[in-house]
Amino acid sequence: MLELFVIFSKGGIVLWWFQGASQLLTVPVNALVKDVILQEKTGSSLFKHDKLALKYRLDNEFELVFVVAYQADLALSYVDKLLTDIQREFRDKYKSDLQANNIYRSFNFTDDFQQTLKAIEQEDRMRASKPREMRTWDQSAKSQKTVGSMIINPNKKVSEKSSSQKKSAKGKENQSPSPNLNETKLAEESVTSGSSGNESPAAEEVDSVEANRKKFIAKQMGKGKSKTPAAKPNAPPAKKGKEGRKWDLGGNSRDAAALDVFNTAEDKDKVNVTASEMKLRGQASGALRDLEAESEDEEVEEETAADSPSDASKSGGLFSIFKSLSMSKTLTKESVAPALEKMRDHLIAKNVASDIAGKLCDSVATKLEGKVLSTFSGVAATVKSTLQESCVQILSPKRRIDILRDAMDARQRGQPYCITFCGVNGVGKSTNLSKVAFWLIENGMKVMIAACDTFRAGAVEQLRTHTRKLNTIHDGKQMVQLFDKGYDKDAAAVALSAITHARDMKIDVVLIDTAGRMQDNEPLMRSLAKLIKVNQPDLVLFVGEALVGNEAVDQLVKFNQALADHSQQDNPHLIDGIVLTKFDTIDDKVGAAISMTYITGQPIVFVGTGQTYTDLKTLNARAVVSALMKA
């Protein structure tokens, strides 16, 4: 039934394994380590890879991982119990070796495993063959009802019905015009004449309902008989509506000459470049600078304040709740639950998406479970360091993205290096594309900008302005070219023509600007998937704001899903990296960086920190985590 059971250390040393299948199952286990354990996504104990389901258990005391693999189609109810029993038996049998870190030896655990597995499978078969027991009377819902609640009172039902109809009739009476009084009076007389005599209380209730119904019908019949007032013979004429103002030079074709601020064709090629922009030349050569981290003195002061008992009793900061854990010897999920709940609120306040904050806290709880601590200061330091390590691990790039080196390799092959920028509306795609172009020019690259935003008015003119500015800053040399075909064109065709032209002109890098689109706009998402499928760019960058919270998760998930669905390929090209813009406007609310990286697993390649061409930096994971942990 089981395909694999393996025990290995967090350092990657396999201590013992059992394989029930003939095929090699190293790929699923490596995928579990790469996609779950290394990316701090250990909140859920189930991981699916192709047709296999893998369940794992972390032993944080001895830094071990227990993994069991089985077919995902099989519903094995004893897997959790098997993991628990095997973990306990392995720890008890080799406790002295594990405490001494003597793991470089062979562990003869096969007989114990077979015996435990056989006992658990037999117990599961007996439980499945046993007939299902019926619920007792005390377990049923009827046992919770009282005798009074089961008595049916018809008078109560009739009175409730009449009261509800009275309320509805009263509400409609307030809305409807006054009915015909004669018809109402006749209806009331017929009701009073028919209701005379000695009748039971229940019959009187029924008669009152009928009377109210007839009153309501009479009122509705009189509604349509209201006469319209006759128009007065000497009534003043009705007022005319407000007429629209006619502006001078309203934008007609006859006003085009007057609206053109350029006198000659040479004026149209000129662009205003300030003295401060001219000084930017030479400031972006080489590697980009990292985000500035918080000074070590401030961090030491914060840690001292957090560890001080007097300050901790006065303040209600993030880690003040850890005082309740001072007597804990071994941490469990229940003991750290209050601290993790406050940690989750802190992360959400720092702009981390709520789902991501919950998963991150679950991962931290899994890593802390089983840790043996002695003092309160140890608990506070351990919990804080665990959270910091998890966040740094999430923000650390899983693969190398070196644009300058890759562009040089493409130049040697005679091919342009293509980068596509995509994202929602108004996040700063064109602005940050021009910053990347400036950085590439400063490092000796010939750049072409492909204007594939053929939808937004002014998009081509914005890129043309940036192109002229960049060339003017570099003494008027044509360091960057703009390739455009106007508006209402197929973006994929424009990009293909730009790449072909760049190859012929020996251009090093092609930056493809795309139209902003919401993640739910299916036609535009199809257009983006077509552009990527046809042109196969070397790098697809998602441009997102640092201001977003939960919206970051929705944007990235749906962008990746749309690229996968509409590409019609077995291995579609998804988002390769992230450009985080407007980072200078968020102070210490840096949670969007955590959310975006956690969802995609892709690194943040660039960070936009301002409006000038040099306001482009690379992400410093420890600087972001330091701002995230600041109370």
Salt bridges, closest charged atoms under 4 A:
GLU40 OE2 - LYS367 NZ 3.44
ASP50 OD2 - HIS49 ND1 3.62
ASP59 OD2 - ARG91 NH1 2.89
GLU61 OE1 - ARG91 NH2 3.02
GLU63 OE1 - LYS10 NZ 3.59
GLU63 OE2 - LYS371 NZ 3.21
ASP80 OD1 - LYS55 NZ 3.04
ASP85 OD2 - LYS81 NZ 3.45
ASP85 OD1 - ARG88 NH2 3.08
ASP97 OD2 - ARG105 NH1 2.34
ASP112 OD2 - LYS93 NZ 2.60
GLU123 OE2 - ARG127 NH2 3.33
ASP124 OD1 - ARG127 NH1 3.39
GLU173 OE1 - LYS219 NZ 3.16
GLU183 OE2 - LYS225 NZ 2.40
GLU210 OE2 - ARG213 NH1 3.19
ASP260 OD2 - LYS268 NZ 3.94
ASP267 OD1 - LYS270 NZ 3.84
ASP269 OD1 - ARG468 NH2 3.81
GLU277 OE2 - LYS469 NZ 3.10
ASP406 OD1 - ARG400 NH2 3.45
GLU442 OE2 - HIS474 NE2 2.69
ASP453 OD2 - ARG456 NE 3.48
ASP475 OD2 - ARG281 NH1 2.35
ASP484 OD1 - ARG464 NH2 3.40
ASP490 OD2 - LYS530 NZ 2.93
ASP508 OD2 - ARG411 NH2 3.24
ASP520 OD1 - LYS558 NZ 2.81
GLU522 OE2 - ARG526 NH2 3.07
GLU545 OE2 - LYS582 NZ 2.38
ASP554 OD1 - LYS558 NZ 3.39
ASP576 OD1 - ARG399 NH2 3.67
ASP576 OD2 - HIS573 NE2 2.59
ASP588 OD2 - LYS350 NZ 2.51
